[in-house]
Amino acid sequence: MTTTPAPGPGLARALEHLRAGEWQAAHELVQKDESTLSSWLHGIVHLQEGDLKNAQGWYTRAARPFPAGDAAGKAAIEAELAAAAQALGAR
């Protein structure tokens, strides 16, 4: 049986960077974590960056549905950030 690593403490900081639109700084943190939640945040990084093909790959790794419609749009990204914050237990 394969287990998924638990999310590391850097993910809360990565989320803060994403909320501030600092996807480069968030990218540095999510690359160091192998959890499913990190893969999701990595997908959000690439949404903010505008690299939708790369984002789709990370959403697949995270077993998350890719945001429908204009995936790179601000509203879709904000919804993803809110859901990720809830998953992290952040506000």
MDAnalysis code that builds the backbone (N, CA, C; Angstrom):
import MDAnalysis as mda
import numpy as np

u = mda.Universe.empty(273, n_residues=91, atom_resindex=np.repeat(np.arange(91), 3), trajectory=True)
u.add_TopologyAttr("name", ["N", "CA", "C"] * 91)
u.add_TopologyAttr("resid", np.arange(1, 92))
u.add_TopologyAttr("resname", ["MET", "THR", "THR", "THR", "PRO", "ALA", "PRO", "GLY", "PRO", "GLY", "LEU", "ALA", "ARG", "ALA", "LEU", "GLU", "HIS", "LEU", "ARG", "ALA", "GLY", "GLU", "TRP", "GLN", "ALA", "ALA", "HIS", "GLU", "LEU", "VAL", "GLN", "LYS", "ASP", "GLU", "SER", "THR", "LEU", "SER", "SER", "TRP", "LEU", "HIS", "GLY", "ILE", "VAL", "HIS", "LEU", "GLN", "GLU", "GLY", "ASP", "LEU", "LYS", "ASN", "ALA", "GLN", "GLY", "TRP", "TYR", "THR", "ARG", "ALA", "ALA", "ARG", "PRO", "PHE", "PRO", "ALA", "GLY", "ASP", "ALA", "ALA", "GLY", "LYS", "ALA", "ALA", "ILE", "GLU", "ALA", "GLU", "LEU", "ALA", "ALA", "ALA", "ALA", "GLN", "ALA", "LEU", "GLY", "ALA", "ARG"])
u.atoms.positions = np.array([
    [0.836, -1.187, 0.000],
    [0.000, 0.000, 0.000],
    [0.880, 1.250, 0.000],
    [0.611, 2.157, -0.909],
    [1.368, 3.409, -1.007],
    [0.656, 4.481, -0.200],
    [1.415, 5.198, 0.585],
    [0.825, 6.293, 1.350],
    [1.318, 7.611, 0.784],
    [0.482, 8.612, 0.902],
    [0.839, 9.952, 0.461],
    [1.507, 10.673, 1.620],
    [2.642, 11.316, 1.383],
    [3.291, 12.054, 2.460],
    [2.366, 13.142, 3.017],
    [2.504, 13.382, 4.308],
    [1.734, 14.454, 4.938],
    [2.268, 15.792, 4.455],
    [1.382, 16.784, 4.331],
    [1.845, 18.115, 3.914],
    [2.844, 18.691, 4.908],
    [3.864, 19.329, 4.394],
    [4.872, 19.953, 5.241],
    [4.456, 21.342, 5.700],
    [5.177, 21.886, 6.661],
    [4.838, 23.198, 7.216],
    [5.010, 24.354, 6.239],
    [5.777, 24.170, 5.187],
    [5.996, 25.240, 4.224],
    [4.777, 25.547, 3.372],
    [3.779, 24.664, 3.389],
    [2.613, 24.881, 2.533],
    [1.765, 26.062, 2.983],
    [1.704, 26.303, 4.282],
    [0.955, 27.473, 4.768],
    [1.631, 28.754, 4.260],
    [2.934, 28.755, 4.266],
    [3.672, 29.922, 3.757],
    [3.482, 30.052, 2.247],
    [3.484, 28.916, 1.544],
    [3.246, 28.937, 0.098],
    [1.872, 29.530, -0.199],
    [0.884, 29.158, 0.600],
    [-0.457, 29.703, 0.418],
    [-0.456, 31.218, 0.619],
    [0.273, 31.694, 1.616],
    [0.375, 33.142, 1.833],
    [0.962, 33.834, 0.600],
    [2.002, 33.238, 0.038],
    [2.604, 33.812, -1.176],
    [1.606, 33.817, -2.326],
    [0.864, 32.723, -2.487],
    [-0.117, 32.664, -3.571],
    [-1.194, 33.722, -3.392],
    [-1.652, 33.910, -2.169],
    [-2.666, 34.934, -1.908],
    [-2.155, 36.330, -2.244],
    [-0.850, 36.520, -2.115],
    [-0.243, 37.818, -2.431],
    [0.148, 37.917, -3.906],
    [-0.120, 36.860, -4.677],
    [0.238, 36.856, -6.087],
    [1.709, 36.586, -6.340],
    [2.395, 36.096, -5.337],
    [3.842, 35.834, -5.418],
    [4.076, 34.368, -5.783],
    [3.713, 34.012, -7.021],
    [3.776, 32.608, -7.397],
    [5.201, 32.063, -7.455],
    [6.180, 32.896, -7.748],
    [7.564, 32.414, -7.804],
    [8.020, 31.927, -6.421],
    [7.735, 32.721, -5.392],
    [8.119, 32.340, -4.032],
    [7.357, 31.092, -3.593],
    [6.078, 31.011, -3.952],
    [5.283, 29.826, -3.618],
    [5.846, 28.598, -4.327],
    [6.279, 28.777, -5.554],
    [6.827, 27.667, -6.340],
    [8.034, 27.047, -5.650],
    [8.891, 27.880, -5.094],
    [10.073, 27.383, -4.373],
    [9.667, 26.455, -3.228],
    [8.591, 26.786, -2.542],
    [8.152, 25.996, -1.397],
    [7.433, 24.717, -1.797],
    [6.549, 24.791, -2.779],
    [5.782, 23.593, -3.142],
    [6.655, 22.539, -3.810],
    [7.744, 22.952, -4.441],
    [8.650, 21.988, -5.065],
    [9.345, 21.101, -4.045],
    [9.398, 21.544, -2.797],
    [10.106, 20.812, -1.740],
    [9.191, 19.824, -1.015],
    [7.943, 19.735, -1.399],
    [6.952, 18.922, -0.699],
    [6.348, 17.927, -1.686],
    [6.135, 16.704, -1.254],
    [5.620, 15.676, -2.151],
    [4.186, 15.264, -1.842],
    [3.497, 16.016, -1.020],
    [2.127, 15.666, -0.646],
    [1.141, 15.997, -1.768],
    [-0.027, 15.410, -1.670],
    [-1.096, 15.692, -2.626],
    [-1.504, 17.161, -2.545],
    [-1.559, 17.701, -1.337],
    [-1.916, 19.107, -1.169],
    [-0.880, 20.015, -1.836],
    [0.379, 19.635, -1.740],
    [1.419, 20.410, -2.410],
    [1.243, 20.375, -3.924],
    [0.849, 19.218, -4.455],
    [0.600, 19.126, -5.901],
    [-0.520, 20.068, -6.311],
    [-1.560, 20.152, -5.489],
    [-2.670, 21.072, -5.769],
    [-2.171, 22.517, -5.770],
    [-1.423, 22.884, -4.715],
    [-0.884, 24.243, -4.658],
    [0.062, 24.508, -5.822],
    [0.803, 23.492, -6.224],
    [1.696, 23.629, -7.376],
    [0.871, 23.931, -8.633],
    [-0.281, 23.283, -8.746],
    [-1.173, 23.585, -9.861],
    [-1.655, 25.024, -9.825],
    [-1.975, 25.514, -8.637],
    [-2.425, 26.902, -8.497],
    [-1.292, 27.863, -8.857],
    [-0.066, 27.503, -8.477],
    [1.100, 28.308, -8.873],
    [1.081, 28.528, -10.381],
    [0.894, 27.437, -11.116],
    [0.956, 27.538, -12.571],
    [-0.292, 28.191, -13.167],
    [-1.409, 28.154, -12.447],
    [-2.570, 28.948, -12.873],
    [-2.214, 30.427, -12.818],
    [-1.626, 30.837, -11.679],
    [-1.253, 32.243, -11.536],
    [-0.218, 32.639, -12.574],
    [0.697, 31.748, -12.865],
    [1.741, 32.024, -13.841],
    [1.161, 32.117, -15.255],
    [0.049, 31.426, -15.479],
    [-0.557, 31.405, -16.806],
    [-0.144, 30.199, -17.640],
    [0.518, 29.226, -17.020],
    [0.951, 28.007, -17.705],
    [-0.098, 26.924, -17.446],
    [-1.181, 26.972, -18.232],
    [-2.323, 26.100, -17.975],
    [-2.019, 24.625, -18.207],
    [-1.204, 24.303, -19.192],
    [-0.872, 22.899, -19.446],
    [-0.131, 22.304, -18.252],
    [0.829, 23.038, -17.714],
    [1.570, 22.593, -16.540],
    [0.629, 22.498, -15.338],
    [-0.248, 23.466, -15.180],
    [-1.214, 23.452, -14.081],
    [-2.083, 22.202, -14.152],
    [-2.536, 21.845, -15.341],
    [-3.374, 20.651, -15.502],
    [-2.642, 19.398, -15.037],
    [-1.362, 19.309, -15.332],
    [-0.582, 18.155, -14.889],
    [-0.529, 18.045, -13.377],
    [-0.365, 19.180, -12.711],
    [-0.313, 19.171, -11.244],
    [-1.684, 18.878, -10.644],
    [-2.736, 19.359, -11.267],
    [-4.090, 19.027, -10.795],
    [-4.341, 17.530, -10.932],
    [-3.843, 16.930, -11.992],
    [-3.985, 15.481, -12.162],
    [-3.256, 14.748, -11.055],
    [-2.036, 15.159, -10.749],
    [-1.265, 14.543, -9.655],
    [-1.984, 14.689, -8.320],
    [-2.671, 15.804, -8.150],
    [-3.381, 16.064, -6.893],
    [-4.757, 15.391, -6.858],
    [-5.154, 14.757, -7.960],
    [-6.475, 14.126, -8.082],
    [-7.587, 15.144, -7.828],
    [-7.390, 16.343, -8.382],
    [-8.358, 17.443, -8.249],
    [-8.908, 17.771, -9.622],
    [-10.186, 18.148, -9.689],
    [-10.713, 18.597, -10.979],
    [-10.092, 19.934, -11.360],
    [-9.747, 20.051, -12.625],
    [-9.182, 21.303, -13.111],
    [-10.294, 22.334, -13.195],
    [-10.054, 23.563, -12.742],
    [-11.096, 24.588, -12.789],
    [-11.652, 24.758, -14.203],
    [-12.949, 24.792, -14.294],
    [-13.617, 24.925, -15.594],
    [-13.573, 26.367, -16.080],
    [-13.832, 26.538, -17.343],
    [-13.905, 27.880, -17.919],
    [-12.541, 28.525, -18.031],
    [-12.491, 29.803, -17.750],
    [-11.250, 30.562, -17.841],
    [-10.405, 30.249, -16.609],
    [-9.663, 29.145, -16.684],
    [-8.935, 28.624, -15.527],
    [-7.909, 29.601, -14.971],
    [-7.411, 30.479, -15.799],
    [-6.411, 31.421, -15.320],
    [-7.049, 32.702, -14.784],
    [-8.376, 32.767, -14.831],
    [-9.071, 33.957, -14.374],
    [-8.973, 34.161, -12.879],
    [-9.021, 35.399, -12.474],
    [-8.876, 35.761, -11.066],
    [-9.918, 35.080, -10.181],
    [-11.157, 35.000, -10.619],
    [-12.212, 34.395, -9.802],
    [-11.943, 32.909, -9.572],
    [-11.503, 32.208, -10.606],
    [-11.209, 30.779, -10.465],
    [-10.036, 30.563, -9.511],
    [-9.018, 31.396, -9.639],
    [-7.856, 31.273, -8.765],
    [-8.239, 31.589, -7.320],
    [-9.028, 32.626, -7.117],
    [-9.470, 32.969, -5.759],
    [-10.272, 31.832, -5.133],
    [-11.136, 31.198, -5.924],
    [-11.921, 30.058, -5.414],
    [-11.003, 28.902, -5.043],
    [-9.995, 28.659, -5.862],
    [-9.043, 27.584, -5.564],
    [-8.239, 27.898, -4.303],
    [-7.834, 29.144, -4.148],
    [-7.083, 29.540, -2.950],
    [-7.934, 29.388, -1.693],
    [-9.207, 29.759, -1.777],
    [-10.096, 29.615, -0.620],
    [-10.271, 28.144, -0.250],
    [-10.438, 27.291, -1.250],
    [-10.597, 25.854, -0.986],
    [-9.313, 25.266, -0.423],
    [-8.170, 25.689, -0.942],
    [-6.882, 25.202, -0.447],
    [-6.662, 25.660, 0.994],
    [-7.042, 26.882, 1.292],
    [-6.901, 27.392, 2.669],
    [-7.748, 26.561, 3.612],
    [-8.939, 26.202, 3.186],
    [-9.800, 25.377, 4.017],
    [-9.154, 24.013, 4.227],
    [-8.591, 23.444, 3.189],
    [-7.929, 22.144, 3.299],
    [-6.714, 22.196, 4.236],
    [-6.033, 23.335, 4.247],
    [-4.884, 23.530, 5.125],
    [-5.285, 23.917, 6.549],
    [-6.546, 24.266, 6.712],
    [-6.998, 24.745, 8.014],
    [-6.611, 26.188, 8.267],
    [-6.276, 26.897, 7.179],
    [-5.892, 28.309, 7.282],
    [-7.120, 29.195, 7.077],
    [-6.949, 30.475, 7.351],
    [-8.044, 31.427, 7.100],
    [-7.730, 32.293, 5.934],
])
